[in-house]
Amino acid sequence: MQPVTITNLDRLLTALIQARQRGELQQTVVERVPSEPGADHIFGTRTDKGEFKPLIRFRFDQQLPDNYAEALKQHGYQLEVLHEKHRS
């Protein structure tokens, strides 16, 4: 019997499903892309006030597959990419 491998895409989809079940996420997933090398990559949603609410965080060395945006779409999510501004 093969061991089950949980991928980062699986982790992301699980976090989104759980957020949807809690009523925190409708359809649009916000992806916050870091401006600095080595910064965390965060997926979340917007609150009713338009603020970003994180749902799952990946370290810079935790890669997602190249087709993750398409996979999210296949699961009924829209992806909005938010580029962080560099803080000095």
C-alpha positions in Angstrom: 0.0 0.0 0.0 1.4 3.4 -1.0 1.6 6.1 1.6 -0.6 9.1 1.0 1.2 12.2 0.0 -0.3 15.5 0.9 0.7 18.2 -1.6 0.7 22.0 -1.0 -2.2 22.2 -3.4 -4.1 19.7 -1.3 -3.3 21.8 1.8 -4.5 25.0 0.0 -7.8 23.4 -1.2 -8.4 21.9 2.3 -7.9 25.4 3.9 -10.3 26.9 1.4 -13.0 24.3 1.9 -12.8 24.7 5.6 -13.0 28.5 5.3 -16.1 28.1 3.1 -17.7 25.7 5.6 -17.1 28.3 8.3 -18.7 31.0 6.1 -15.4 33.0 5.8 -15.0 32.5 2.1 -17.5 32.7 -0.7 -15.8 32.4 -4.1 -12.9 34.8 -4.5 -9.5 33.7 -3.1 -7.0 36.5 -2.6 -3.4 35.5 -3.2 -0.9 37.9 -1.6 2.3 37.7 -3.5 5.3 38.9 -1.4 7.5 41.7 -2.7 10.6 40.4 -0.9 12.5 37.2 -1.6 12.0 34.8 1.2 8.7 36.3 2.4 5.7 34.2 3.0 3.1 33.6 0.3 -0.4 34.0 1.7 -3.8 33.0 0.5 -6.9 34.6 2.1 -10.1 36.5 1.6 -11.4 40.0 2.0 -13.6 40.9 5.0 -16.8 42.8 4.6 -14.7 45.9 5.3 -12.3 45.1 2.4 -9.4 44.1 4.7 -7.3 41.1 3.9 -7.8 38.0 6.1 -5.2 35.3 5.8 -6.4 31.7 5.6 -3.2 29.7 4.7 0.5 30.7 4.6 3.3 29.0 2.6 7.0 29.7 3.2 8.9 30.8 0.2 10.4 27.3 -0.2 7.0 25.6 -0.2 6.2 25.4 -3.9 2.7 25.1 -5.5 2.3 23.4 -8.9 2.4 25.7 -11.9 -1.3 25.0 -12.6 -2.6 25.9 -9.2 -4.7 28.8 -10.5 -6.4 26.5 -12.9 -7.0 23.9 -10.2 -8.6 26.5 -8.0 -10.9 27.5 -10.9 -11.9 23.8 -11.4 -12.9 23.7 -7.7 -15.1 26.8 -8.2 -12.8 29.5 -6.8 -11.9 32.8 -8.5 -8.3 34.0 -7.9 -7.4 37.6 -7.2 -3.7 38.4 -7.0 -2.6 41.1 -4.7 1.0 42.3 -5.0 2.4 43.5 -1.7 4.2 46.8 -1.7 7.8 46.7 -0.6 8.1 48.2 2.9 11.2 50.3 3.6 
